Amino acid sequence: MSQLKKASMVVDKAYRVAEIDKRIYGSFIEHLGRAVYGGIYEPGHPSADEQGFRKDVLELVRDLNVPIVRYPGGNMVSAYNWEDGVGPVASRPRRLELAWRTIETNEMGTNEFADWARKAGSDVMMAVNLGTRGIDAARNLLEYCNHPSGSYYSDLRISHGYKEPHKIKTWCLGNEMDGPWQVGQKTPEEYGRLAAETAKAMRLVDPTIELVSCGSSNSAMPLFPQWEATTLEHTYEHVDFVSLHQYFGNAENDPANYLAKGLEMDRFIRTVISTADFIKAKKRSKKTLNLSFDEWNVWYHSNDADKQIEPWTIAPPQLEDHYNFEDALLVGTLLITFLKHADRVKIACLAQLVNVIAPIMTEQGGSAWRQTIYYPYLHASLYGRGVALHTLSKSPTYDSKEFTDVPYLESTAVFNEEKEEVTIFAVNRHLEEGLQLECDVRSFEGYKIAEHIVLEHSDLKARNSAAKEEVVPHTGGNSKLDGGVLHAVLSAKSWNVIRLVKA
């Protein structure tokens, strides 16, 4: 043990970042690939319920305790007419879906998704089309979803069999409107003006809603962060959040550099916070704008396969990344990054939930199974509720192709005061060696170790499949608590969840 590299942490209940908004464990379902058709919805499946929803998928989603799911897009929303997806299914039109060049049957729509979300135990985060449409379509959809009765669109909903309003609280004002791939791409001025006027109209319909202003599509966009600065000049006083999107990959097969990419996410978050706070200062505003990181994940494995897909088919297997063990480690570091910024990141959506760059995969007519990334997402969602703590840590570091001074230890802690539990999340980035962790937890007097969960594998490229889940967690972690000090050995390249409970 003495030969291992050493790292240390101080975890004190007095050092609080913020109460964690449970919505940072949100996800996303877009009408893309097999996310909806063949994913959450497959009427002919043996497990399908009376609405055609796969109960095996619902069970895996409920296990994750997903608090909110963004819908219906994504790129798809920028040319979507919401009216196509309501009313009698037999009367709904088939449309050319322009974002992903498929046929959209519209069998699933607003009401069906609201039903599915209720069964999954999740709220809906609805996106409106600010690509080909604007103020009218957005206010009408909101009226359809949230107004009780006595107006054209609320009564239309009632005529469709939904007497009670859906009461959808959180709404995205468009999607990735700076992207040249987007139908209806906007300049910052165009988007800022349209989003602000749309927000004003929507708040007149329902003053209780929360609104998300569109940020840059990723941190490499040419206008980032000027896009945020310009658009927020218009939207700042009308919205509650600004969005961030970012995907990561390891096309160069450089694991040490790949596992450091959480630092890139951290820099992205800090830049958006500083930009939003600049606009706050410029406007002499008393309001602090929070962040909605409503698309994030690993996405690169399926790029070549997607080029082979014939256009204008129904629910082809698009964006079906098959994740490996190193992807799970990166996802763990990204979740830790959100917790470190719990004071400002209040919503985050793992994109997406089923089949499309997803933790859950399905076989047509067959089983549903967990990808490697399912597990860190599960652990964070289950045990990362409560107060995020400022942890003071020291760790040996390394340099990689894109990053310097990368700590081998990536860690944070969460205190659930109500349950009298503290959870330490830790990734050891070292590819060959274990890491000896000494953690001062003296402020948690009378606590004991409940379990030490570890996700580890000798092969970074190991994957799960429908036939076998090769990468699964175990509870045999090496840790002990002695005199207020936690001693743990974190295996080489591992995700660790150390749970302490009041004795």
BAMARKOL-11219 format. One record per atom (N, C-alpha, C): x, y, z; residue in one letter. Coordinates in steps of 0.001 Angstrom, whole numbers, plus 500000, padded with zeros to 6 digits. Layout:
<pts>
XYZa
...
</pts>
This chain:
<pts>
500831498791500000m
500000500000500000m
500864501258500000m
502034501207500660s
502886502387500772s
503427502844499427s
503431501958498427q
503958502312497111q
502930503020496231q
501690502983496651l
500654503622495848l
500764505146495931l
500358505817494858k
500236507271494920k
499174507628495952k
499374508779496606k
498475509160497693k
497701510425497332k
496447510421497724a
495591511592497571a
494850511810498876a
494419513042499099s
493706513337500339s
492508514236500057s
491524514153500961m
490329514990500886m
489922515404502289m
489305516571502375v
488599516977503588v
487139517161503203v
486270516441503912v
484829516543503667v
484196517023504966v
483665518235504954d
483089518828506164d
481679519315505852d
480732518981506705k
479329519332506471k
479092520841506445k
480043521618506981a
479884523074507003a
480245523724505672a
480986523001504834y
481453523582503565y
480456523241502460y
479446524066502311r
478339523755501408r
478457524542500100r
478244523847498999v
478124524517497697v
476695525011497539v
475745524082497594a
474332524425497434a
473504523167497578a
472224523369497786e
471266522273497692e
471242521803496244e
471299520500496043i
471309519944494690i
469888519903494152i
469688520498492989d
468400520373492302d
468358518980491688d
467352518197492048k
467290516816491567k
467283516739490045k
466927517837489391r
466823517813487927r
468169517729487221r
469288517807487966i
470573517579487290i
470714516118486866i
469792515260487312y
469793513855486881y
468715513607485827y
468393514659485068g
467394514548484007g
467937513834482780g
467043513609481816s
467439512983480561s
466644513595479412s
466604512890478291f
466150513506477043f
465623512410476124f
464461512645475551i
463917511772474502i
463555512643473307i
464173512359472180e
463876513055470924e
463270512056469944e
462462512561469042h
461972511716467945h
463127511504466973h
464008510610467327l
465248510360466605l
465581508886466729l
465885508242465608g
466260506841465634g
465215505996466333g
465680505122467238r
464775504218467951r
464524504668469398r
464681505978469661a
464426506452471022a
462954506290471384a
462077506696470483v
460634506583470723v
460127505257470175v
460181505092468859y
459620503911468202y
460611502749468273y
460265501746469063g
461180500639469332g
461976500832470602g
461855502020471208g
462537502301472468g
461537502337473601g
460966503533473834i
459959503613474896i
458605503088474436i
458390503039473106y
457076502691472554y
457230501567471527y
456649500414471824e
456693499270470899e
455445498424471154e
454327498783470509p
453039498139470822p
453042496616470724p
453813496042469822g
453803494591469666g
454708493848470628g
455399494556471495h
456361493903472380h
455643493122473484h
456210491985473907p
455565491187474968p
455314491968476262p
456155492974476542s
455982493725477791s
455144494990477608s
454642495244476400a
453931496500476131a
452655496606476964a
452401497802477489d
451154498021478218d
450042498423477249d
448926498865477790e
447758499155476951e
447999500329476006e
449001501164476289q
449329502281475400q
450505501986474477q
451046500777474567g
452182500415473722g
453530500754474319g
453554501191475573f
454827501516476219f
455480500251476765f
456773500096476495r
457499498930476991r
457687499028478501r
457119498076479213k
457214498089480670k
458616497733481150k
459364496942480369d
460737496639480779d
461607497890480725d
461366498748479728v
462097500015479640v
461668500946480769v
460374501026481008l
459884501859482102l
460508501459483437l
460677500177483650e
461262499704484904e
462708500179485048e
463481500099483959l
464866500553484015l
464952502061484208l
464017502794483611v
463989504249483788v
463618504603485224v
462606503905485755r
462206504174487144r
463339503848488117r
464113502795487815d
465262502460488669d
466250503626488736d
466389504353487622l
467306505489487569l
466775506704488327l
465468506703488614n
464841507830489316n
465074509135488560n
464717509131487277v
464919510292486401v
463855511349486713v
464243512531487148p
463246513502487610p
462565514299486506p
463253514475485366i
462705515284484282i
463273514778482960i
462447514823481908v
462886514361480582v
462530515429479555v
463548515894478844r
463352516901477788r
462742516240476551r
461841516978475867y
461079516418474754y
460527517560473917y
460320517438472592p
460580516297471694p
461906516437470942p
462683517425471269g
463982517648470655g
464639518834471324g
465928518981470991g
466669518374469906g
466398519057468573g
467289518676467628n
467219519234466280n
465846519051465657n
465184517953465996m
463882517645465422m
462853518740465669m
462951519420466816v
461891520366467192v
461864521599466285v
462978521891465618s
463074523134464851s
462269523127463549s
461692521988463186a
460772521959462039a
459519521160462384a
459224521050463676y
458129520201464155y
456867521021464363y
455756520525463831n
454445521095464095n
453766520256465166n
453633520811466348w
453119520020467476w
451708519516467221w
450952520231466410e
449570519826466123e
449501518475465403e
450603518103464727d
450640516805464030d
450560515637465002d
450952515859466263g
451063514765467233g
449954514731468267g
448828515379468007v
447696515311468934v
446438514918468163v
445427514492468904g
444178514066468274g
444224512606467883g
443194512126467163p
443120510711466785p
444357510267466005p
444978509189466448v
446231508732465839v
446034508425464355v
444894507854464000a
444638507483462605a
444608508696461678a
444353509869462234s
444248511085461419s
445557511873461365s
446570511433462073r
447812512199462133r
448632512016460856r
449240513090460378p
449995513000459120p
451367512375459302p
451846511737458251r
453257511351458190r
454013512518457583r
455135512853458191r
455909514003457732r
457351513609457406r
457958514366456499l
459402514283456324l
460046514983457514l
460800514238458304e
461468514807459477e
462841515282459010e
463033516607458985l
464176517174458274l
465488517092459037l
465449517080460366a
466700517084461126a
467502515811460893a
466813514673460885w
467490513386460764w
467096512644459494w
466300513301458623r
465903512811457304r
465269511418457375r
464244511350458204t
463454510125458354t
461984510463458133t
461134509445458201i
459684509655458170i
459174509649459603i
458500510709460001e
457882510787461321e
456410510415461193e
456016509343461883t
454634508859461784t
453682509606462713t
454233510275463722n
453432511015464704n
452490510134465528n
452787508842465618e
451996507984466521e
452142508436467969e
453337508902468298m
453578509487469623m
453564510994469493m
452958511639470473g
452937513089470494g
452875513599471923g
452460514828472088t
452498515512473377t
451767514752474474t
450524514348474207n
449731513689475254n
450300512322475619n
450683511565474593e
451239510233474867e
452538510348475662e
453368511344475307f
454617511465476051f
454361511896477491f
453390512766477691a
453040513156479067a
452580511936479868a
451822511051479225d
451404509806479887d
452607508946480230d
453532508797479260w
454720507971479490w
455547508537480648w
455722509857480663a
456531510480481725a
455911510240483096a
454592510314483180r
453931510035484460r
454209508607484908r
454141507676483979k
454418506274484315k
455882506074484714k
456757506886484149a
458191506784484470a
458552507526485751a
457584508282486296g
457858509077487496g
458641510338487214g
458550510848485974s
459327512016485554s
458423513178485176s
458953514375485300d
458304515553484738d
458754515733483292d
458004516546482546v
458344516835481154v
458980518215481069v
460068518297480312m
460691519574479948m
460428519746478452m
459538520652478094m
459062520759476714m
459853521813475942m
460215521475474719a
460883522427473831a
459905522918472777a
459980524209472444v
459125524782471406v
459954525076470161v
459285525095469033n
459918525302467733n
460126526793467486n
461373527238467559l
461701528604467165l
462556528617465897l
462506527496465152g
463182527428463862g
462256527866462749g
461264527016462424t
460310527357461369t
459085528078461908t
458942528134463230r
457749528754463815r
458167529779464861r
457257530141465764g
457606531194466700g
456573531407467774g
456199532675468013i
455389533067469160i
454050532344469171i
453349532342468046d
452002531764468017d
452001530286468375d
452845529513467709a
452856528070467957a
453242527772469401a
454176528552469964a
454628528323471331a
453513528623472341a
452844529763472178r
451784530097473138r
450604529147473005r
450339528687471781n
449219527763471590n
449509526396472207n
450739525930472059l
451110524653472675l
451036524756474192l
451499525861474744l
451429526058476192l
449976526087476668l
449123526774475921e
447701526807476264e
447102525406476214e
447481524655475192y
446990523275475043y
447416522430476243y
448655522587476678c
449192521737477753c
448742522165479141c
448668523478479402n
448585523937480790n
447300524655481167n
446551525193480203h
445350525946480582h
444238524966480953h
443514525245482042p
442522524261482515p
441408523974481512p
440699525008481047s
439571524818480131s
439006526178479755s
438070526158478800g
437369527385478454g
438025528213477379g
439081527690476747s
439719528362475610s
439849527358474480s
440159527848473290y
440178526955472124y
441132525778472330y
442381526052472684y
443366524967472742y
443217524103473987y
442801524681475104s
442560523840476283s
441368522919476050s
440330523453475391d
439167522615475084d
439504521569474026d
440430521911473134l
440889520915472156l
441563519753472873l
442392520060473862r
443027518983474648r
441970518116475318r
440984518765475906i
439920518015476578i
439186517116475587i
438960517619474371s
438281516804473345s
439137515614472927s
440444515700473164h
441364514593472855h
441477513603474007h
440684513815475060g
440629512852476156g
441449513210477373g
441907514470477461y
442764514878478582y
442118516058479290y
441228515735480202k
440493516780480924k
441425517625481783k
442345516975482480e
443268517696483355e
444459518224482555e
444871519455482804p
446059519976482115p
447321519230482543p
448321519238481676h
449572518528481965h
450460519291482958h
450243520590483075k
450988521423484043k
452501521285483856k
452941521410482620i
454372521332482319i
455027522648482747i
456037522539483606k
456623523723484235k
457772524319483433k
458623523468482843t
459894523931482280t
459866523840480758t
460218524947480095w
460092525063478632w
461384525608478035w
461843524958476967c
463036525395476234c
462615526262475054c
463218527427474940l
462908528345473838l
463786527992472638l
463393526914471944g
464153526467470780g
465292525543471159g
466087525202470153n
467190524249470329n
468345524602469402n
469537524793469981e
470773524978469212e
470578525925468035e
470023527091468307m
469642527992467223m
470839528643466537m
472042528480467085d
473245528996466419d
473820528011465413d
473299526782465368g
473903525728464562g
473527525804463089g
474503525757462178p
474176525747460745p
473400524509460323p
473439523452461132w
472662522238460847w
471191522399461217w
470869523484461915q
469527523656462440q
468601524240461381q
467410523674461238v
466404524290460382v
465975525599461055v
466152526701460343g
465796527991460919g
466875528597461785g
468151528315461469q
469268528904462220q
469091530416462343q
469490530967463474k
469329532395463733k
470683533041464059k
470768534331463784t
471880535113464330t
471574535369465809t
472571535781466589p
472285536060468007p
471198537114468196p
471223538153467382e
470195539195467500e
468820538649467138e
468749537880466059e
467462537313465642e
466897536401466719e
467745535519467233y
467255534593468253y
466876535335469533y
467731536243469968g
467466536957471206g
466129537684471176g
465854538387470068r
464576539105469938r
463401538132469923r
463495537068469116l
462384536110469006l
462141535399470337l
463212534983470988a
463068534263472253a
462462535155473325a
462878536414473374a
462341537327474382a
460847537570474165a
460454537779472908e
459034538032472624e
458191536775472844e
458757535619472530t
458057534359472787t
457885534154474290t
458932534437475037a
458867534290476499a
457786535191477088a
457712536421476614k
456701537349477125k
455293536799476880k
455060536302475674a
453735535761475341a
453418534525476168a
454391533645476331m
454161532418477091m
453862532728478556m
454557533712479123r
454311534051480524r
452939534698480720r
452406535319479676l
451038535831479769l
450036534677479837l
450336533589479116v
449459532407479158v
449563531719480518v
450796531541480998d
451015530843482274d
452222531457482981d
451980532353483937p
453098533028484630p
453937532103485508p
453500530865485737t
454215529976486663t
455334529181486008t
455459529261484679i
456434528412483987i
457862528914484186i
458829528023483932e
460251528360483862e
460669528295482394e
461578529181481995l
462001529238480596l
463518529140480486l
463955528469479413v
465377528251479155v
465755528946477854v
466679529890477935s
467206530563476744s
468292529704476114s
468322529679474799c
469260528836474055c
470677529394474135c
471583528600474673g
472986528949474634g
473660528382473396g
474972528466473351s
475731527913472223s
475558526399472141s
475637525873470935s
475457524435470734s
476582523624471348s
477756524207471477n
478861523610472230n
479930524677472402n
480936524375473188s
481938525392473524s
482894525690472377s
482842524894471291a
483720525133470141a
483054525975469063a
481808526382469286m
481109527182468272m
481824528513468059m
481861529003466818p
482630530233466516p
482211531444467339p
480940531547467688l
480453532721468399l
480449532552469922l
480863531385470423f
480878531192471874f
482018531999472489f
481816532770473578p
480572532960474319p
479824534242473942p
480211534843472787q
479517536066472381q
478039535799472131q
477707534570471678w
476301534214471488w
475514534414472785w
476064533896473881e
475395534039475172e
475246535515475546e
476315536272475377a
476281537679475766a
475222538443474972a
475158538205473665t
474213538941472815t
472781538499473060t
472547537176473097t
471168536703473265t
470621537064474640t
471472536988475667l
471002537308477014l
470739538801477200l
471330539642476369e
470951541060476381e
469435541198476214e
468852540288475395h
467410540330475136h
466620539490476136h
467121538314476472t
466299537339477196t
466507537341478701t
467543538011479203y
467959537831480599y
466816537986481592y
466044539031481461e
464984539289482443e
463734538446482197e
463708537697481092h
462505536924480735h
462656535426480982h
463871534966481300v
464115533524481408v
464737533197482766v
464782531908483049d
465324531423484322d
466653530695484157d
466926530217482933f
468122529411482664f
468681529769481296f
469965529508481123v
470577529480479802v
471099528061479591v
470984527547478363s
471328526140478115s
472779525972477680s
473313524787477978l
474630524348477499l
474468522961476916l
475190522668475829h
475235521339475229h
476695520971474991h
477051519725475273q
478411519279474979q
478464517761474920q
479151517246473883y
479379515811473744y
480880515554473672y
481270514359474081f
482680514026474164f
482954512707473449f
484185512545472954g
484544511308472279g
486026511022472407g
486395509810472021n
487795509383472084n
488204508769470755n
487958509493469679a
488282508983468342a
489782508738468181a
490611509466468956e
492072509300468840e
492585508120469656e
491693507471470413n
492068506352471284n
493224506740472211n
493002507857472935d
493969508368473897d
493261508430475253d
493253507308475990p
492452507254477226p
492826508298478262p
494100508572478438a
494524509539479456a
493967510923479133a
493996511298477868n
493446512592477466n
491916512584477548n
491330511480477136y
489862511347477151y
489305511501478562y
489925510840479523l
489412510877480890l
489628512235481558l
490374513124480908a
490569514480481433a
489523515459480904a
488621515007480052k
487726515953479375k
486656516547480285k
486529516029481490g
485689516713482461g
486194518128482743g
487504518357482586l
488066519693482783l
487556520655481717l
487312520121480524e
486745520933479445e
485316521353479783e
484541520399480336m
483184520736480759m
483212521785481864m
484120521638482808d
484237522593483902d
484526523995483370d
485421524081482409r
485767525384481820r
484562525987481083r
483821525153480387f
482614525579479672f
481609526185480659f
481353525473481747i
480398525952482757i
480854527285483340i
482131527373483687r
482643528609484294r
482536529794483332r
482767529543482046t
482681530623481053t
481251531121480904t
480294530190480882v
478891530606480760v
478437531351482016v
478859530887483186i
478512531591484424i
479046533025484381i
480295533180483984s
480893534522483982s
480219535416482941s
479816534847481808t
479124535631480779t
477755536071481274t
477016535141481882a
475698535490482424a
475824536550483516a
476846536432484348d
477023537402485428d
477457538772484900d
478156538785483764f
478485540056483114f
477213540771482657f
476287540019482072i
475023540625481630i
474210541079482844i
474249540289483910k
473577540700485149k
474115542059485626k
475437542186485629a
476048543439486071a
475711544581485121a
475761544289483839k
475486545315482829k
474063545843482951k
473120544950483274k
471722545333483394k
471348545811484792k
472323545804485717r
472044546132487123r
470913545260487652r
470907544004487217s
469824543096487592s
470061542505488975s
468993542207489659k
469085541525490946k
468941540017490795k
468674539585489589k
468432538164489347k
469721537466488922k
469965536288489487t
471084535446489062t
470547534350488156t
471130534249486978l
470660533268485998l
471348531927486234l
470562530865486262n
471116529529486438n
471313528829485102n
471940527648485147l
472323526920483939l
471518525646483788l
471165525346482553s
470519524086482199s
471412523373481194s
472166522387481676f
473071521640480779f
472241520509480173f
471334520898479242d
470272519963478860d
470602519038477691d
471871518980477292e
472374517867476457e
473827517628476839e
474118516384477231w
475508516020477512w
475631514502477429w
476753514046476962n
477034512602476940n
478296512352476124n
478620511073475982v
479619510599475027v
478897510326473710v
479490510778472601w
478880510519471285w
479979510529470234w
480356509364469773y
481288509284468647y
481342507895468030y
480936506878468788h
481069505501468295h
480251505237467031h
479091505881466910s
478144505541465836s
478296506401464592s
479274507306464565n
479349508277463464n
479439507625462092n
480284506606461952d
480450505959460644d
479202505172460248d
478617504461461225a
477412503671460928a
476262504556460467a
476164505753461041d
475061506647460690d
475137507129459243d
476344507147458694k
476499507581457302k
475919506572456308k
475707505345456771q
475212504289455880q
473686504197455855q
473006504962456687i
471549504834456814i
470836505486455640i
469899504739455055e
469100505269453947e
468141506333454466e
468015507467453753p
467065508487454206p
465619508060454010p
464764508714454762w
463306508581454676w
462802507189455029w
463451506590456023t
462938505357456618t
462331505703457979t
461634504747458576i
460980504979459863i
461830504387460982i
462198505221461935a
462934504804463141a
464132503901462830a
465064504363461969p
466271503566461736p
467181503608462968p
468153502708463060p
469041502675464241p
470106503771464180p
469722504999464459q
470636506135464408q
471249506424465778q
472488506894465747l
473203507332466954l
473219506255468038l
473385505009467645e
473373503925468632e
474800503602469070e
475357504492469852d
476685504264470421d
476637503070471377d
477562502145471214h
477723501044472170h
478890501412473071h
478559501764474295y
479544502352475198y
480444501298475825y
481674501730476103n
482626500841476762n
482920501343478175n
483848500672478830f
484126500983480227f
484707502384480405f
485617502794479515e
486204504126479681e
485149505229479513e
484113504964478707d
483014505931478588d
482301506104479925d
482126504999480646a
481477505072481962a
482315505900482933a
483638505747482871l
484509506540483741l
484381508022483429l
484355508373482143l
484209509780481792l
482862510311482264l
481794509554482030v
480473509982482487v
480482510235484001v
481182509390484745g
481310509610486181g
481965510940486505g
483031511292485793t
483697512580486052t
482796513751485684t
481971513591484648l
481065514666484240l
479981514885485297l
479474513802485859l
478481513917486931l
479076514611488157l
480315514282488480i
481003514953489586i
481131516452489300i
481409516803488052t
481537518209487663t
480235518966487892t
479102518342487549f
477812518994487811f
477627519252489305f
477964518262490118l
477790518420491563l
478662519547492110l
479847519718491560k
480723520804491998k
480129522175491667k
479256522211490669h
478635523470490258h
477141523487490595h
476768522812491672a
475347522704492025a
474714524041492382a
475541525042492652d
474995526368492944d
474416527040491708d
474884526642490508r
474410527281489275r
473820526299488267r
474333525088488206v
473750524082487303v
472587523430488031v
471385523745487587k
470181523263488259k
469457522189487451k
469713522125486165i
469123521096485301i
470239520535484434i
470244519228484238a
471144518599483267a
470418517391482686a
470562517195481397c
469845516102480728c
470842515223479989c
471035514005480492l
471841513024479778l
471131512725478466l
471813512965477371a
471199512779476050a
471795511535475396a
470918510552475073q
469511510524475418q
469233509338476336q
468002508893476454l
467660507931477499l
467601506491477006l
467067506280475794v
466887504921475275v
467379504845473830v
468268503895473555n
468770503519472220n
469649504564471549n
469280505821471602v
470034506890470948v
471029507467471944v
472347507230471710i
473403507624472658i
472873507535474090i
472582506311474514a
471727506123475692a
472277505097476676a
471894505231477957p
472265504227478951p
471449502946478843p
470278503022478200i
469385501865478067i
469253501507476594i
469414500237476274m
469257499750474901m
468146498702474858m
467523498574473700t
466489497556473526t
466747496738472273t
466291495505472335e
466231494650471148e
464788494668470662e
464594494795469361q
463236494787468809q
462548493472469176q
461464493570469920g
460750492372470337g
461427491599471453g
462621492061471856g
463403491300472838g
463655492083474113g
464853491917474657s
465155492431475988s
465590493892475957s
465554494502477128a
466168495805477362a
467367495585478278a
468444496331478046w
469650496092478835w
470396497397479116w
471309497308480082r
472018498477480589r
473390498590479925r
473665499759479396q
475007500044478905q
475919500384480092q
477219500477479823t
478182500750480896t
477887502073481588t
477452503083480829i
477246504410481409i
476014504450482310i
475187503430482263y
473992503377483120y
474380503482484594y
475503502862484951y
475799502686486374y
476244503963487083y
477188504744486558p
477489505997487262p
476283506936487305p
475485506932486250y
474255507735486229y
473297507262487319y
473140505959487448l
472285505383488495l
472771505784489882l
474058505598490131h
474596505869491472h
474464507346491835h
474773508222490886a
474665509651491169a
473221510049491445a
472299509509490645s
470885509849490829s
470355509338492163s
470760508142492551l
470255507571493803l
470889508210495033l
472198508453494985y
472921508851496186y
473399510306496151y
473193510982495035g
473639512370494911g
472531513366495181g
471696513072496166r
470599513972496532r
470908514601497887r
470678515892497992g
470948516588499241g
471741517848498992g
472822518039499746v
473655519232499638v
475012518844499057v
475419519545498003a
476775519357497474a
477755520069498389a
478841519379498722l
479840519931499643l
481096520368498887l
481687521474499364h
483023521863498899h
484017520876499513h
484688520121498706t
485716519224499236t
487092519806498935t
487969519722499903l
489346520164499714l
490183518930499408l
490743518882498220s
491461517664497836s
492855517976497315s
493743517025497527k
495087517068496971k
495320515751496258k
495877515836495053s
496081514626494275s
497315514777493402s
498053513703493181p
499082513752492142p
498425513992490786p
499174514552489860t
498605514963488574t
499411514394487413t
498833514552486226y
499537514175485003y
499174515165483905y
499959515175482845d
499677515977481656d
499254515060480521d
498341515550479687s
497912514791478511s
498024515685477289s
497561515202476174k
497691515920474904k
497066517315474972k
495893517433475607e
495158518705475628e
495140519389476986e
495547518674478037f
495353519198479382f
496636519077480203f
496814520013481121t
497945519936482053t
497408519872483476t
498215519285484343d
497879519188485774d
496518518546486001d
496310517419485355v
495057516677485518v
495164515849486796v
494289516047487772p
494377515241488992p
493951513795488727p
494725512848489249y
494293511448489138y
492979511243489883y
492811511966490970l
491577511866491747l
490593512934491291l
489440512499490807e
488317513412490553e
487228513032491542e
486856513969492427s
485971513559493518s
485121514703494018s
484042514337494700t
483202515289495404t
482405514527496451t
481602515248497226a
480800514598498270a
479443515278498377a
478452514496498785v
477079514961498945v
476584514559500328v
475957515503501018f
475410515250502347f
473890515280502275f
473268514150502587n
471815514076502681n
471448514139504160n
471141515358504604e
470914515592506027e
469695514829506531e
468664514783505717e
467424514121506115e
467655512639506381e
468434511993505518k
468700510559505675k
469940510289506522k
470642511353506920e
471899511224507669e
472882510315506920e
473112510684505666e
474035509951504803e
474993510937504141e
476223510528503975v
477173511294503166v
477763510329502142v
477836510783500896t
478340509931499816t
479516510609499145t
480595509871499019i
481785510346498305i
481812509671496940i
481837510491495894f
481992509985494524f
483428510241494103f
484094509221493578a
485508509380493225a
485867508537492010a
486595509150491094v
487168508431489952v
488681508479490086v
489309507326489937n
490764507263489810n
491078507200488321n
491691508274487805r
491998508333486372r
493260507539486006r
494021507123486998h
495277506437486676h
494966505118485985h
495601504885484844l
495272503715484024l
495944502438484511l
497023502561485303e
497751501360485731e
497783501152487240e
497664502211488025e
497916502086489458e
496705502496490297e
496571501816491440g
495580502238492418g
495990503547493071g
495065504148493787l
495306505415494447l
494880505280495902l
495785505624496807q
495469505555498224q
494847506881498655q
493595506812499102l
492866508016499484l
492714508091500999l
493079509235501543e
492860509505502966e
491894510681503057e
490743510436503672c
489664511424503662c
489254511781505086c
489407513051505422d
489039513551506744d
487528513775506777d
486821512960507560v
485360513083507672v
484964513277509143v
485820513974509917r
485582514105511357r
484297514859511683r
483814515690510786s
482581516432511076s
481362515516511082s
481521514331510530f
480429513348510529f
480664512335511653f
480563512823512846e
480827511992514017e
479740510927514164e
480173509709514472g
479217508627514670g
478741507973513382g
479424508256512283y
479057507632511007y
479886506364510781y
479361505497509946k
480075504266509579k
479938504055508068k
480775503204507515i
480705502889506089i
479536501943505838i
478619502366504974a
477497501497504595a
477898500584503442a
478597501121502461e
479090500308501350e
480083501119500531e
480917500409499821h
481858501013498884h
481639500310497542h
480917501012496666i
480596500470495333i
481737500806494384i
482112499842493557v
483192500050492588v
482736499569491211v
482993500394490208l
482858499965488815l
484262499935488238l
484728498732487906e
486095498575487408e
486142497438486403e
487155497463485554h
487359496391484577h
488789496504484069h
489385495381483761s
490768495398483281s
490881495960481865s
489781495902481103d
489787496317479704d
488959497587479533d
489619498686479180l
488898499948478983l
487854499855477883l
488038498921476937k
487119498822475802k
486011497788476029k
485931497226477229a
484888496229477525a
483512496869477423a
482570496118476850r
481214496630476630r
480187495639477155r
479007496159477411n
477861495319477720n
477083495031476445n
476256493998476501s
475409493641475357s
474138493013475894s
473201492747474988a
471968492071475397a
472271490679475929a
473327490062475408a
473676488701475825a
474377488676477175a
475194489719477446k
475954489701478702k
476330491120479124k
476101491421480388e
476581492680480947e
477974492435481521e
478950492792480750e
480341492534481086e
480846493490482165e
480365494731482115v
480823495774483035v
479695496083484023v
479851495605485250v
478826495817486279v
479526496190487589v
478873496955488444p
479491497345489707p
479475496216490730p
480359496315491712h
480337495399492857h
480458496231494132h
480224495608495266t
480260496333496547t
481449495899497400t
482486495429496757g
483659494954497490g
484791495949497552g
484465497228497601g
485506498249497642g
486352498173498905g
487597498634498782n
488583498537499862n
488609499856500633n
487835499950501713s
487820501176502515s
487529500843503968s
488033501687504851k
487744501533506282k
487735502912506923k
487040503022508041l
486900504288508755l
487535504130510132l
488451505022510440d
489189504897511712d
489432506288512290d
488776506572513420g
489008507835514115g
488670509067513290g
487593509000512519g
487182510149511714g
487938510304510415g
488776509320510093v
489516509348508826v
489150508115508009v
488733508366506781l
488405507283505851l
489647506920505062l
490006505662505086h
491126505163504295h
490559504269503194h
490841504599501952a
490315503805500839a
491392503633499784a
491368502479499148v
492204502247497977v
491284502241496767v
491520503187495869l
490729503291494638l
491485502561493544l
490909501510493028s
491568500701492003s
491950501553490798s
492947501109490067a
493293501782488815a
492048501875487940a
491917503014487266k
490780503282486360k
489458502751486938k
488937503460487916s
487726502985488587s
486810504141488979s
485535503807489065w
484481504694489591w
484102504154490961w
484086505037491965n
483852504619493338n
482738505447493993n
481900504767494749v
480840505414495514v
480960504894496942v
481412505760497844i
481601505364499247i
480526506047500069i
479662505230500658r
478495505740501386r
478690505581502891r
478550506693503596l
478615506675505049l
477227506993505615l
476868506288506668v
475561506499507302v
475757506651508806v
474805507314509442k
474854507480510886k
474680506110511549k
475590505792512441a
475549504473513098a
474381504389514059a
</pts>
